[in-house]
Amino acid sequence: MDEPVLVDCRDVDTFFGTHHVLKRVSLTIRYGETVGLVGESGSGKTTLGRAILGIGPVSSGRILFEGVDIAGVPPRERRGNAAAIQAVFQDPYTSLNPSMTIEDILTEPIVARGMATRAEAATRVRALLDQVALPVDAAGRYPREFSGGQRQRIAIARALGLSPRLIVCDEPVSALDLSTQARVLDLFVEIQERTGVAYLFVSHDLAVVRHISHRVAVMRGGEIVEFGECDQVTARPRHDYTRRLLLAAPVADPDRQAARRAELRAMSMKA
């Protein structure tokens, strides 16, 4: 029997003026799974993520969240669904108010949604900090006092504060160094195992997507050219564009890297 679907995008089109950015995009996200959405800059992956969040336009098509069409409906008008879909963006520093303490940053959405009083939210803040492996005393500090990886953990904690069923993660580790990337990716996995939250994980890096995803969708020029189980897409890709992305990904072994570059050049000459 098919697993229940949380998000179902059906033939989504988006135009910016005369520019056709999303072209009949169809994609599903199941409860509790991670769908990696990978493609180069300009492929449309961020536009799709923003459409699901309700902060980007949908010209036609449907986006069903738990069976309710939310395409083109602003978050404020989504009633109960607004809190159920949260986001983590690339640069946590620009999404965190520098004049607010971490406690205030985490408390504000919880209180605004009527999920707790300010006094009750203090307990929730401690639990959120623990969930993202930050000390309790982080609550009284400001965003500037933390490293990039720690700030991203704070952004994740804020997204978790409203107990969402889906988090759209838009290049959440691309600004971090490799060792910090690995720790934050592991944190995403641990949180999913504990809470059952689903992720749409948007990235240009197929190696990152492979680390965290159950299924992978590959976008090019506003279209999904390949979508399937992670192992199949990343080990036995069917589309030439996916193979090019895999060959372009860096590897530690210089000999393997040279062989990959030669294969990529050969593919480019045939194209």
VEXPA-257794 format. One record per atom (N, C-alpha, C): residue in one letter; x, y, z. Coordinates in steps of 0.05 Angstrom, whole numbers, plus 5000, padded with zeros to 4 digits. Layout:
BEGIN
aXYZ...
***
This chain:
BEGIN
m501749765000m500050005000m501850255000d501050454985d502550704983d502650845010e504950965016e505151115041e503651375038p502451475060p500851725059p502551965051v501352135035v502752365023v502052615039l504152765047l503753025061l503453255042v505153265022v505153485002v504953354974d503153454958d502753354931d502653594912c504853644898c504953854877c504053734851r502053864838r500953754813r501053964791d502753914772d502954084748d503154374754v505054444772v505354714781v506954874760d505755104752d507055294733d507355554748t509655684743t510155954753t511456124731f510256354727f511456544708f512256794723f514656904717f515457164725f515457344700g513357494696g512957624670g512557424648t514357424628t514157234607t516056994611h517557004633h519456794639h518056554653h518156324640h516956084651h518855944670v518455984696v520455894716v519955614725l517355534730l516655264737l514855164715k515354924705k513954814681k512654554688r510154564696r508554334702r509954144721v510854244743v512354094763v510553924780s511053664781s509553484799s511553344817l510853344843l512653234863l511053174888t511752954902t510452884927t512452864950i511552934974i513152894998i511452735018r512452515027r510952345046r511452445074y509652365092y510052425120y512752305130g514252475143g516652385156g519052325138e518852395113e521152335095e522552595087t524952555076t526452785064t526552745034v525552955020v525852964991v527953174985g530153084973g532253264964g531453384937l531753644934l531153784909l533653914900v534853814879v537553894871v537554004842g539254204838g539554314811g541354554813e542254644789e544054874788e542555134793s543955344797s542755604800s540955664776g538455764782g536555824761g534855594752s535155364765s533655124757s530755134765g530055314785g527355334794g526855204821k528955084833k528554944858k527655124881t528955354884t528155544905t525355654900t524655694875t521955794868t519855594877l520355334873l518455134882l518255134912g520555144926g520455154955g518855394966r519255624953r517755864962r514755844956a514055704934a511255664928a509955484949i511355284958i510255104979i509955265005l511855445011l511655605035l509455815033g508555885009g506556095006g507756365003i510356384998i511656644995i512656684966g511756504948g512356534920g509956474904p509756584879p507356564863p506956294851v504456224846v503755984831v501756074809s502556044784s500856134761s498655944755s499255684757s497155484754s498155224766g496355034769g496954784782g496054784811r496554564825r495654534853r497954454871i497854544896i499754454917i497954364940l497654104943l495953994964l497653934989f496754055012f498053995037f495953855055e496453605060e494453435074e491753455061g491853455034g489353445019g488053715013v489153925024v488054195021v489754355001d488554474981d490054624961d490954894972i493554934974i494655174986i496155344965a495855264939a497355404918a496555694917g498555874919g498056154917g496656284941v496156134962v494756244986v496956335005p496956595013p498956695031p498856555058p501156535072p501256395098p499056495118r498556755119r496556865138r493756755133e493256675108e490556585101e490356275101r492456145109r492455855109r491355735134r490555895153r489355805178r491355615192g490455375199g492055185214g494555085199n494555105173n496854995157n499255175158a498955435165a501155615165a503455535184a502655455208a504655375228a505855095221a504354945205a505254675199a507454655178i507954885164i510054895144i511955125152q514455045159q516455245167q518855235149a520755415153a523055435134a525655475150v527855375138v530555445147v532055535122f533155775122f534355885099f537455875100q538755955078q541655925075q543256085095d542556335099d544156505117d542556555143p543156415164p541556455189p541856725201y544156855196y544557125209y542557325199t541957315173t540057515162t537157455170s536657205179s533857135187s533457155217l535557225232l535357255261l535657545268n533757655283n533857935291n536257985309p538158145301p540658175317p540158325344s537858465346s537358615371s535758445391m535058195384m533558025402m535257805413t534757735438t536157495449t535057245436i536557025440i535556775428i532956695441e532656745467e530156675480e527756825467d528157085462d526057235449d525457145421i527557075406i527256975378i525656715378l526156545397l524756285398l521956315410t521656495428t519056535442t516956675424e517856865409e516057045394e513956885377p514756705360p512756565344p510956385360i511956265381i510256085398i508056245411v508756485422v506756655436v504856775415a505956865392a504256985372a502156795361r502756535361r500856335351r498956245373g499356345397g497556265419g498055985429m500455885424m501155605432m501955595461a502755825472a503655835500a503756125509t503556165536t504056425547t507156475547r507956715551r510856775552r512256605574a510956575597a512056415618a512256125611e510156025598e510255735589e512255695567a512655895550a514555875528a517355845537a518055935561a520755915571a521555615574t519655455582t520255165584t520655045556r519055135537r519255045510r521955125498v522855365504v525455465493v527755285503r527655215528r529755035539r529754765524a527354665519a527154405505a528254435476l527654655463l528554695436l531554725434l532754865453l535654885453l536954615458d535754455475d536854185479d536554015454q534354055440q533853905415q535953955394v537054195393v539054265373v541854275385a542154155409a544854125422a546154385428l544654585438l545754835447l545254855477p547154975492p546754995521p544455185529v543455145552v541155305562v541855595563d544455665570d545155945573d545256095546a544955945524a544856075498a542356255496a540356205513a537856355511a538256645516g540156725533g540457005540g542457145523r543457015502r545457145485r544257235459y545857375442y544957495417y546157345393p544957355370p545857205347p548857255340r549757505344r552557565337r554657415354e553757295376e555557155394e555956865386f554756785364f554856495356f556256465329s557356225325s558556165299s556356115278g557156085253g555156035232g553555775237g554955565245g553655315250g551755335274q552555475295q550755515318q548355675311r548755885294r546456045286r544455885269q545555695253q543755525238q542155345256r543355255278r541955095298r539655255310i540255515315i538155685327i535855715307a536455745281a534455765261a532755515259i534055285262i532655025263i530855015287a531855095310a530255095335a527755275331r528055505319r525755685314r523655545296a524655405275a522755265258a521255045273l522654915291l521454695306l519454785327g519655045335g518055145357g515055125353l514155125328l511355105322l510454825315s512154625321s511554345316s510654295287p512154375267p511354345239p511354055230r509854005209r509953735197r511753735172l512453985163l514354005140l516054245145i518754215140i520554435140i521854455112v521654685099v522954735074v525754845080c527754695073c530554765079c531854855053d532355115051d533455235026d536455285029e538055105018e540955125020e541855175048p540955015068p541455075096p544355035105v545954895090v548754845098v550754955079s549955085057s551855165036s553755375045a553055535066a554855745076a556755645098l556655385104l558155275126l560555125116d562655105132d564954935125d564154645126l565854475114l565054195110l564554045136s566254085156s565853945181s563254035195t562654295194t560254395206t557854305190q558054295163q555954185146q555153905156a557153735160a556553455168a555053445194r555853605213r554553605240r551653705237v551253915222v548454025219v546753825204l547853695183l546253485169l545553255187d547353175204d546752965224d544553055243l544653305250l542553415268l539853405255f539653475229f537153455215f536053175216v537852975212v536952695212v535952615240e537452695261e536752625288e533952745295i533552995287i531053125293i528752985279q529152905255q527052765240q526352495253e528452355262e527952095275e526352135301r526852355315r525452405341r522652515337t522252685317t519752835314t517952735291g519052615271g517552525248g517052755228v518352975231v518053205212v519053125184a517753225164a518653185136a520253425127y522153385109y523753595098y523553605067l523353845056l524153895028l526854025029f528953885021f531653975024f532754064998v532854334995v533654464970v536654514970s538054424949s540954454948s541954434919h544254564915h545654534889h547654304890d548054194914d550153994919d548953714921l549353554901l548253284902l549453114924a551953164931a553153014953a551753064980v551053314984v549553385009v546853255008v545453274986v542753164983v542852864988r544852734977r545152444980r545452365010h546752535026h547252475054h544652465070i542652605062i540352655080i537652555069s537552495042s534952455029s534052165027h531352125028h530251875022h529651854992r528652074981r528252084952r529452344942v530152354916v531452584904v530052664878a529552924876a528453034851a530653214839v531153184814v533153344800v531753544781m532353804785m531054014769m533054134749r531954194725r533554334705r531654504688g532154754687g530554934670g527654944677g527054924703g524254934712g522754674711e524054454703e522754194701e524153994719i522753794729i523953574743i524653364722v527153314719v528053134698v528452844708e528652824735e528952554747e527952564776f526552364785f525452354812f525152064820g526551994842g526351714851g527751674877e528051424885e529451354910e532251454908c533351544931c535951664932c538151484921d538151234929d540251044919d540151014889q537751004878q537450974849q538451224834v537551454843v538251704829v541151764831t542451714854t545251794858t547151584850a546351334848a548151114840a547651014811r545051034803r544450934776r542551134762p543551384758p541851584746p541051514718r538651594711r537551544684r537951774665h538152014676h538352254659h541152354657d541952444633d544652544629d545352774647y543352954652y543853184669y544553094698t543152894708t543852784735t546652674735r547352534714r550152424712r552152644712r551552864698r553453094698r553753214726l551553234741l551753344768l553453164786l553152894782l554652714798l557652734791l558252744766l561052764757l562353034765a560753234768a561753504775a562353524805a561153344821a561553354850a564353274857p565753434874p568553374880p568853124897v571052974893v571752744910v574652784920a575252654942a577852694955a580152574940d579752354925d581852214911d582452364885p584952464882p585752614858p585352454832d586052194833d585752024809d582851994801r581151954820r578251924814r577152194804q578152414816q577252674807q578052734778a580552654771a581452694744a579752524724a579152274733a577552104716a574752214712r573652324733r570952444732r570952674712r573052844714r573153084697r573352994668a574952784663a575252694635a572552584625e571152434642e568552324634e566552554629l566652764646l564852984643l565353134617r568053164610r568753304585r567753144561a567952874563a567052704541a563952724538m562552734560m559652764558m558853034546s560353244553s559753514543s560253524513m562253384503m562853374474m560653234459k559353034472k557252884458k554653044458a554353224478a551753364481a551253554457
***
